[in-house]
């Protein structure tokens, strides 16, 4: 297959490129820094700075993962504008370009996040549920999905992947936690009762591939382990895996002062299950948190 990716140089995009290169697919990555694409994604991957470079190309799939990291820094007005542009405006430009192709690809798989639901509290959330709050992260995901869904009007199958916290050896959420936890300075966040939907990078890549290959798959899918945990349990499991104590909770008040509105990402959560994926036959390799962390952090295990 000839596959175009946006966001291909990110954590999930690089892992997808590794898998699909091994399977012999032709990969193109739309990137602001196309010269870095072969180094980051694989020597055989072509980077393009603009979609117009591709002409009236025939593609078999488009994977839309682009977006500035949402939890990297405080949400100033400028930061919010960047988060919006890197998701919504980029997706709008992508769909507009697809509309001009004479041979449109049959499928668009577009990124989203479990933040689509907002802070769900204790409610168990499925793909058919409505958003539970109207915070910035939720609104960002809602409009992001709406932008991607316009490709349906072009006759394309559109899949929306609502991803949880991706666990990987190098990069992502786990990499930011490891330094303090390895020093024995970790701890729960706030009350520790907030739900943390998580997923191993191996399963994230596998489910995107699964959805690509199943022509009946469309609409939203929760991309997270079938066994979400609360923050306190995640903290205990990570500390036990590293054989370190985790005695230093991070008070909610400190987070609110330090991160402002963005603190809601850490203090809230979603009790989300991947109901549609499991119903349609996807099998997780890493369903239990302890097994996932051991695979990533114990001994010489390598990221899959």
Helices and strands as residue ranges (DSSP letters): E 2-6, H 11-22, E 26-30, G 34-36, H 37-41, E 46-48, G 51-54, E 61-64, H 77-84, I 85-89, H 90-99, E 107-113, G 114-117, E 124-125, H 136-149, G 150-154, E 157-163, E 165-167, H 172-182, E 195-196, E 198-200, H 201-213, E 219-223, E 229-230, H 231-242, H 252-259, G 260-263, H 264-267, E 271-272, H 275-279, H 289-297
